[in-house]
């Protein structure tokens, strides 16, 4: 029901043929063992205190580009229509936080998602790093960053690749699909001589961090900055080097931060090369010099990310564009803990983001954001806003 949203919003909803009263809602489909608990906004602590206008502005930018940068579950028609209505509302003039809150309450049903009984969601953080690099090879910048090979094919939902069921991408050949070279093969010359290098970095550790984060900024010797966006990966399974190092050296997982992992790798180049090879996944990039410097990186949905409002989700379970309320107590990056309760928008995905209540929070760009992102490994209350008439 409309509650103090103003005449403009009421007229917009009525003009669109959607009744202002609450509509019937069905829960989303979930994997076996996961659960969806129906909620109303009054059940959500902090709901009325958030700046919903900030979330609406992101949501109004669209659910995804066509095609998205990285394919996900198809966007339901009801979600796409909600994005369109949000865009119309934004175009009609400034939207107050109260009107934006009513928009979400009107168009969505609220479901607390749990991956299993007695378990909550889980959150990590990621960021857009900045490194020094060069457009040409030199002893100072010897590590190549590759663009997407033309024969690389990303597996789409429904694709049936005989004998390659565990691969998310493959190489198209005259004989059909074959596994693409893994990291070890690439780092020992599998792509040499093909002119796929788009720039050069200082060392494999910087490249590893860039590949984990999926985007970045490279400061060139002349002081200019080039932006990098995800362009695909070789299809082999991702292996967490933090987990491998934790197991090898007996470090409690809670103490294995990104800062600690990078420091260990930077301290021993030979050790770093050997450990990085444990991750067979290899990410390719494209340069996007057209992106404004103040813009966030481009997520899997093909849209710019917003710090602390954009999240990555499991693209095999959820479509892009879904609003998700998160509530967690997280490190603030300065030694204290801080509660973060707000409405976010699913605009990205990641190889390690697997499960119905698993998310990765985009923290921002640069070293400070990177430090905070590396500290986040915390439980989170994952409340999905599912379009009321999207069905299951």
ZIKA-V296714 format. One record per backbone hydrogen bond with DSSP energy under -1.0 kcal/mol. CO is the residue of the C=O (numbers start at 1). NH is the residue of the N-H. E is the energy in kcal/mol with one decimal. If there is no record, write none. Layout:
CO_NH_E, CO_NH_E
//
This chain:
6_10_-1.7, 7_11_-2.8, 8_12_-2.2, 9_13_-2.5, 10_14_-2.4, 11_15_-2.9, 12_16_-1.3, 13_18_-1.9, 14_17_-1.7, 31_34_-1.8, 35_114_-2.3, 37_112_-2.8, 40_43_-2.6, 41_44_-1.8, 44_47_-1.8, 46_49_-1.1, 50_52_-1.3, 51_55_-1.1, 52_56_-2.7, 53_57_-2.1, 54_58_-1.2, 55_59_-2.6, 56_60_-2.8, 58_61_-1.5, 59_62_-1.6, 76_80_-2.4, 77_81_-2.5, 78_82_-1.7, 79_83_-2.2, 80_84_-2.0, 81_85_-2.5, 82_86_-2.3, 83_87_-2.0, 84_88_-2.0, 85_89_-2.3, 86_90_-2.5, 87_91_-2.2, 88_92_-1.2, 90_93_-1.3, 96_100_-2.5, 97_101_-2.3, 98_102_-2.1, 99_103_-1.9, 100_104_-1.9, 101_105_-2.3, 102_106_-2.2, 103_107_-2.2, 104_108_-1.6, 107_388_-1.9, 109_386_-2.3, 110_39_-2.5, 111_384_-2.9, 112_37_-2.4, 114_35_-2.4, 116_119_-1.9, 121_380_-1.7, 122_359_-2.2, 123_378_-2.0, 124_361_-3.0, 126_363_-3.0, 128_366_-2.7, 129_217_-2.5, 131_219_-3.3, 134_200_-3.3, 141_138_-1.2, 143_201_-3.5, 145_198_-3.0, 145_199_-1.0, 146_285_-2.4, 149_152_-1.6, 151_172_-2.7, 153_170_-2.2, 156_159_-2.5, 161_164_-2.4, 164_167_-1.9, 168_155_-2.8, 170_153_-3.1, 171_178_-2.3, 173_176_-1.4, 176_173_-2.7, 178_171_-3.4, 182_186_-2.4, 183_187_-3.1, 185_190_-2.3, 186_189_-1.6, 189_192_-1.1, 191_194_-1.2, 196_147_-2.8, 199_145_-2.5, 200_134_-2.3, 201_143_-2.4, 203_207_-1.6, 204_208_-2.5, 205_209_-2.4, 206_210_-2.3, 207_211_-2.5, 208_212_-2.2, 209_213_-2.2, 210_214_-2.1, 216_228_-2.8, 217_131_-2.4, 218_226_-2.5, 219_133_-2.1, 220_223_-2.5, 224_220_-3.0, 226_218_-2.7, 227_288_-2.6, 228_216_-1.6, 229_286_-2.2, 232_284_-3.6, 235_168_-1.9, 240_244_-1.9, 241_245_-2.9, 242_246_-2.3, 243_247_-2.3, 244_248_-2.4, 245_249_-2.5, 246_251_-1.5, 252_255_-2.3, 253_256_-1.3, 255_257_-1.6, 257_261_-2.2, 258_262_-2.7, 259_263_-2.3, 260_264_-2.0, 261_265_-2.1, 262_266_-3.0, 263_267_-1.4, 268_272_-2.7, 269_273_-2.3, 270_274_-2.0, 271_275_-2.7, 272_276_-2.7, 273_277_-1.3, 275_278_-1.9, 276_279_-1.7, 280_183_-1.2, 282_234_-2.0, 284_231_-2.9, 286_229_-2.5, 288_291_-1.4, 292_295_-1.4, 297_305_-2.6, 299_302_-2.2, 300_70_-2.6, 301_65_-3.0, 303_299_-2.6, 306_309_-2.1, 306_310_-2.0, 309_345_-2.8, 310_362_-2.4, 311_347_-2.2, 311_348_-1.4, 312_360_-1.8, 314_317_-1.6, 314_318_-2.3, 315_73_-1.7, 322_346_-2.6, 323_385_-2.4, 324_344_-2.7, 325_383_-2.6, 326_342_-1.9, 327_381_-2.5, 328_340_-3.4, 330_338_-3.2, 336_332_-2.8, 338_330_-3.1, 340_328_-1.9, 342_326_-2.6, 344_324_-2.6, 345_311_-2.1, 346_321_-3.4, 347_301_-2.2, 348_313_-2.4, 350_353_-1.4, 352_354_-1.2, 355_358_-1.1, 357_122_-2.0, 359_124_-1.8, 360_312_-2.7, 361_126_-2.5, 362_308_-3.4, 364_128_-2.5, 366_370_-2.2, 367_371_-2.5, 368_372_-1.9, 369_373_-2.9, 370_374_-2.1, 372_375_-1.4, 373_376_-1.1, 378_123_-3.1, 380_121_-1.5, 381_327_-1.0, 382_113_-2.8, 383_325_-3.2, 384_111_-2.5, 386_109_-2.8, 387_390_-1.6
//
